[in-house]
Amino acid sequence: MQDKISVILKDLQKDSHLRILQPLRHQGKYLLHNKKKVLNLASNDYLGIAQDLTLQQNFLKQCQLDSTPFSSSSSRSLSGNFAIFEELEEFLSQLYAPKNALLFNSGYHANIGSINALHQIGGVLFLVDSFVHASIFDGLRLAHAKFKRFKHNNMQDLKNLLESSIHQYEHIIIVSEGIFSMDGDYCKIQEIIALKKNYKNVFIYLDEAHSLGVCGEKLLGLSENFLSSIDFIVLAFGKAIGSIGGCVLCDNIFKQYFINKARSFIFSTALPPINIAFTLYIFKNLQIFFEKNRHLQTLSLYLQKKLKENNFDFLGESQIISLMTYTNIKSLEVMHMLLDSQIYAPAIRPPSVPINQARIRFSLHANLSLKDLDLIIEALCK
């Protein structure tokens, strides 16, 4: 077995696919990479919450450790259902009314668990944007679910698939993302909702991992104006919220169904109550991050403008901007060149993106400045 693994690893290295864990230490918006201080452009901490030590200290001062321990020591369906879990779910259910919230250990757990459970209903076809997150495809494959991909954000392709499939299945679930994690573009949610309204047995499943805390008037995500039209909304708390965990927002009958059928919920030790308490603390104080959100939008527009002025090939209209290098070798070359200029922006290669779509992914966050972005442009123009 070891010999076969050695061959696999050598083949990955030959094709510039081999992944290694980087030795990193965190210092605010910087990282120490091989003892060298570099600007961190690889974090999903979009609002800078995870780097805000003052905020974390204020949380700990008001935290009651007797009721928010560091381990739940059980799944929620056994003895791990601390009061703080229900408090967060109730708060989220009010924020996202009329939806009900069910917590999962991560966005990944939420996707694989709920998709698997929905498949078990029977007679279900999933129509999936080809660029959705790997966790959604993992959920589909683990469940052996029936699914068809539609071309990324291509509403005509989705419409054609709907029309050809609508009479063959009892239920069709359209799956997309609020902001796509690699291309950094927005879902055409209004057009998807318009398509759904033409049919009785069509549902919408939207992964909001990268839009929570970034989009919407209340920073609740791209979908807050369409809550009644979207049937399943997945939130992930490890990005802009600066915490850990995730949830599914849905009607109460689906929540009760997931409690009974979502295996990633049933068979996982629940997250530590102290982490759940911190997530609740952030949601209760989201309004203090409006200025950081506005600054993040300014950063995105500025970097897009500078890349366009210098004729760089890029994708993205949000806080996620991808510089296209296409080949694996080129992406690694650019990554190391940026490292030499004290900028840490990893090369993204298959299977995270399609073959010949390698790139450098700039993940912007509110602790960056316009001068920081100028450093990126200067490095690239070399």
ZIZI-V376224 format. One record per pair of residues at least 24 apart in sequence whose ideal C-beta (glycine too) atoms are under 6 Angstrom apart, sorted by sequence separation. I is the first residue (numbers start at 0). GAP is how many residues later the second one is. D is the distance in whole Angstrom. If there is no record, write none. Layout:
BEGIN
((I	GAP	D) (I	GAP	D))
END
This chain:
BEGIN
((110	24	4) (114	24	3) (118	24	4) (205	24	5) (110	25	5) (114	25	6) (207	25	6) (111	26	5) (115	26	6) (118	26	4) (203	26	5) (213	26	6) (244	26	5) (333	26	5) (107	27	4) (111	27	4) (115	27	4) (203	27	5) (204	27	4) (205	27	5) (206	27	5) (207	27	5) (208	27	4) (212	27	3) (330	27	4) (110	28	5) (202	28	4) (211	28	6) (212	28	6) (180	29	5) (170	30	5) (171	30	5) (172	30	5) (173	30	5) (174	30	5) (175	30	6) (176	30	5) (177	30	4) (325	30	5) (327	30	5) (178	31	4) (243	31	5) (326	31	6) (172	32	5) (178	32	5) (325	32	6) (154	33	6) (165	33	6) (177	33	3) (192	33	6) (324	33	5) (342	33	6) (126	34	5) (324	34	6) (152	35	6) (242	35	5) (323	35	5) (154	36	5) (158	36	6) (192	36	5) (242	36	4) (322	36	6) (342	36	6) (321	37	4) (322	37	4) (340	38	4) (135	39	6) (321	39	5) (124	40	6) (240	41	5) (320	41	5) (337	41	6) (236	42	5) (131	43	6) (177	43	6) (319	43	6) (124	44	4) (177	44	4) (131	45	6) (318	45	4) (122	46	6) (122	47	3) (123	47	5) (124	47	5) (125	47	5) (126	47	5) (127	47	4) (128	47	5) (122	48	6) (132	48	6) (125	49	6) (130	49	5) (299	64	6) (298	65	5) (218	67	5) (301	68	6) (298	69	6) (295	70	5) (302	70	5) (294	71	5) (301	71	6) (305	71	5) (218	74	6) (291	74	4) (106	102	5) (213	105	6) (109	124	5) (106	127	6) (106	129	3) (182	132	5) (183	132	3) (184	132	5) (113	134	5) (183	134	5) (109	136	4) (183	136	3) (183	137	6) (109	138	5) (106	139	4) (178	139	5) (105	140	5) (116	141	6) (119	141	6) (103	142	5) (102	144	5) (113	144	6) (116	144	4) (116	145	5) (100	146	5) (101	146	5) (100	148	5) (113	148	6) (112	149	3) (98	150	4) (112	151	3) (99	152	5) (111	152	5) (112	152	5) (95	153	5) (101	153	5) (99	155	5) (108	155	4) (101	156	6) (103	161	6) (104	163	5) (46	166	6) (104	166	6) (45	168	5) (181	171	5) (87	188	5) (76	189	6) (83	189	5) (79	190	4) (81	191	4) (84	191	6) (49	192	4) (83	192	5) (87	192	4) (46	193	5) (48	193	3) (83	193	5) (45	194	4) (74	194	6) (75	194	5) (43	195	4) (74	195	6) (44	197	6) (71	198	4) (70	201	5) (71	201	6) (69	202	5) (68	204	6) (69	204	6) (67	205	4) (67	206	5) (67	209	4) (58	219	6) (58	222	5) (46	242	5) (46	245	5) (45	273	5) (41	302	6) (37	304	5) (38	304	5) (39	304	5) (40	304	4) (41	304	5) (37	306	4) (32	311	6) (15	312	3) (15	313	5) (30	313	5) (15	316	6) (47	317	6) (47	318	5) (43	319	6) (45	319	5) (46	319	5) (47	319	4) (42	320	6) (44	320	5) (40	321	5) (41	321	6) (40	322	6) (42	322	6) (16	332	6) (38	333	6) (28	338	4))
END
